[in-house]
Amino acid sequence: GVWGGLGLNSPRWGLLGAVPDMRMALGAVRLARPLRRAPAGRAPSAPAPRWWYVADVIPFALISPPYTSVPDFPGCRPRDICLQVAEPSSAGFPRGALYGFGGNPLGLTARFRPAARVRPMLGATGGALWFPRRVPTTRGARFNFTATAEAGVTIAPRRGPGLALVYRFHHLSNGGTGAENPGVASHLLTVGVEWP
């Protein structure tokens, strides 16, 4: 399948997200394989989930311009992440937003009610994104790790591709490889198309 999503105004959630008001957009191609076949004799609408391995190739990632990190800012304590106040962003992405790419090679998804028209799903993925400059601050890193928790539904017609509506909680940080490691927590609302 393919999917794309947008997240606005990242929250400040401590370790999960230390940098507020960042915007992120992602576009991906998803490959999925069932971990095992459904047991013989089980009704296709049985409540037990079917588990799938999933992997995303992300040729398109867009993030707000990095904050200027000011470690010597008055009142900035050691080990704090102190940011220069940025001007309010416009309705779109601010000037200086960065394009990147990456992937999620580690993913697991539970799909429920595989024979129904509306098919709930829960999942998680792990991967990385690369940007041409350090993000999300000027003392961050160009290479960042990602982790995502997903919940959504696929609306499937009798034939042809289905429409996937998924909420993704997306975390991005460099795992301590940069001079500082500020995380970004994004609430991504995504829409996708899935082929059987």
C-alpha atoms as one frame of an Amber mdcrd trajectory, in Angstrom:
protein
   0.000   0.000   0.000   0.866   3.677   0.062   0.140   6.269   2.730   0.770
   9.899   3.545   0.283  11.892   6.710   0.622  15.296   8.334   1.275  16.337
  11.919   0.984  19.910  13.215   2.296  21.524  16.401   4.252  18.781  18.159
   3.631  18.734  21.937   6.302  19.010  24.628   6.151  15.612  26.356   9.496
  15.252  28.113  11.527  12.305  26.772   8.980  11.589  24.035   9.075  15.130
  22.715  11.141  18.059  23.976  10.673  20.353  20.957   7.272  22.042  20.608
   5.400  23.317  17.556   7.265  21.264  14.938   5.441  20.183  11.788   6.054
  16.906  10.016   4.757  15.274   6.842   5.569  11.768   5.610   4.857   9.803
   2.447   5.517   6.059   2.363   5.171   2.794   0.506   4.215  -0.110   2.798
   4.993  -3.769   2.225   3.113  -6.323   4.349   3.301 -10.100   4.784   1.205
 -12.312   7.107   3.266 -14.041   9.783   1.209 -17.200   9.348  -1.800 -18.440
   7.455  -5.203 -18.444   9.132  -5.836 -21.833  10.778  -7.985 -24.211   8.738
 -11.609 -24.293   9.807 -11.603 -20.917  11.535 -14.224 -18.483  10.342 -12.612
 -15.505   8.582 -14.463 -13.088  10.877 -13.166 -14.717  14.087 -12.167 -12.114
  16.716  -8.539 -13.281  17.067  -6.204 -10.844  15.268  -4.017 -11.808  12.338
  -0.422 -10.658  12.712   1.514  -9.098   9.845   5.118  -8.051   9.393   5.194
  -4.576   7.821   7.971  -2.379   6.447   7.786   1.192   5.133   9.979   2.845
   2.533   9.787   6.623   3.131  10.981   8.567   0.073   9.413  11.801   1.351
   9.752  13.394   4.782   9.314  17.091   5.548  10.046  18.717   8.912   9.946
  22.300  10.177  13.249  24.198  10.147  15.457  23.358  13.131  15.321  25.526
  16.214  18.486  27.429  17.045  19.899  25.766  20.136  21.201  28.286  22.682
  23.084  26.369  25.406  24.464  29.628  26.904  21.044  31.277  27.091  20.519
  33.071  30.438  18.804  30.712  32.843  19.639  27.622  30.770  20.834  24.946
  33.192  23.355  22.236  32.215  21.757  19.370  30.258  18.693  21.509  29.471
  17.635  22.014  25.870  17.174  25.762  25.496  15.641  27.027  22.271  15.558
  30.444  20.701  11.964  31.557  20.318  10.914  31.190  16.700   8.472  33.381
  14.843   4.969  31.935  14.564   4.678  29.614  11.588   2.333  30.206   8.683
  -0.534  27.948   7.672   1.914  25.739   5.757   5.484  24.740   6.489   7.772
  27.669   7.372  10.553  28.721   5.028  13.605  26.550   5.574  11.678  23.299
   6.128  13.863  20.277   5.365  13.205  17.323   3.069  14.514  13.915   4.067
  14.006  10.205   3.511  14.264   6.913   5.365  12.342   3.798   6.250  10.793
   1.574   8.895  12.239  -1.927   8.465  10.787  -3.142  11.765   7.017  -3.314
  11.973   4.249  -5.487  13.389   0.528  -5.024  12.824  -2.499  -6.818  14.272
  -5.507  -6.840  11.947  -8.971  -7.645  13.232 -12.098  -8.893  11.385 -10.318
  -9.608   8.064 -13.566 -10.443   6.231 -15.498  -7.347   7.360 -15.906  -4.134
   5.382 -14.367  -2.118   8.244 -11.191  -3.751   9.560  -9.563  -2.311  12.711
  -5.786  -2.471  13.144  -3.118  -1.767  15.762   0.599  -1.674  15.080   4.069
  -0.369  15.791   7.124   0.352  13.642  10.742   1.356  14.112  13.195   2.916
  11.694  15.172   6.028  10.833  15.057   9.294   8.843  17.942  11.261   7.330
  17.905  15.026   6.678  20.527  17.239   4.978  20.893  19.371   8.144  20.699
  18.703  11.862  17.157  18.465  13.236  15.136  19.311  15.230  17.718  21.736
  16.653  21.027  23.070  15.355  22.801  20.782  17.868  20.760  17.697  16.976
  21.685  15.211  14.226  21.021  14.602  10.537  20.347  10.883  11.151  17.485
  10.232  13.563  15.756   7.106  14.826  11.972   6.814  14.727   9.306   4.819
  16.542   5.609   4.824  15.728   2.452   3.496  17.386  -0.525   3.115  15.026
  -4.290   2.647  15.342  -6.820   2.818  12.551  -9.184   1.075  10.175  -9.180
  -0.165   6.614 -12.431   0.305   4.709 -12.404  -2.458   2.115 -14.778  -2.828
  -0.839 -15.700  -6.291  -2.140 -13.088  -5.912  -4.868 -10.123  -3.657  -5.410
  -8.028  -1.567  -3.019  -9.126  -0.434   0.432  -8.932   2.960   2.104  -6.763
   3.074   5.253  -7.388   5.783   7.865  -4.702   5.608  10.558  -3.573   7.733
  13.499   0.177   7.471  14.084   2.046   8.686  17.168   5.497   9.354  15.704
   8.632   9.849  17.803  11.909  11.124  16.325  15.243  11.469  18.167  18.926
  10.800  17.541  19.490   8.348  20.387  22.319  10.402  21.882  24.428  10.583
  18.707  24.183  14.398  18.479  25.479  17.141  20.771  21.964  17.157  22.225
  19.094  14.713  21.835  15.774  16.559  21.685  12.867  14.357  20.698   9.924
  15.331  18.513   6.489  13.837  19.218   4.089  14.145  16.276   0.419  13.257
  16.008   0.140  12.174  12.358  -3.231  11.757  10.697  -2.668   9.553   7.671
  -4.638   8.345   4.676  -3.574   5.430   2.537  -4.561   2.898  -0.091  -4.054
  -0.825   0.445  -4.070  -3.528  -2.196  -4.971  -7.112  -1.251
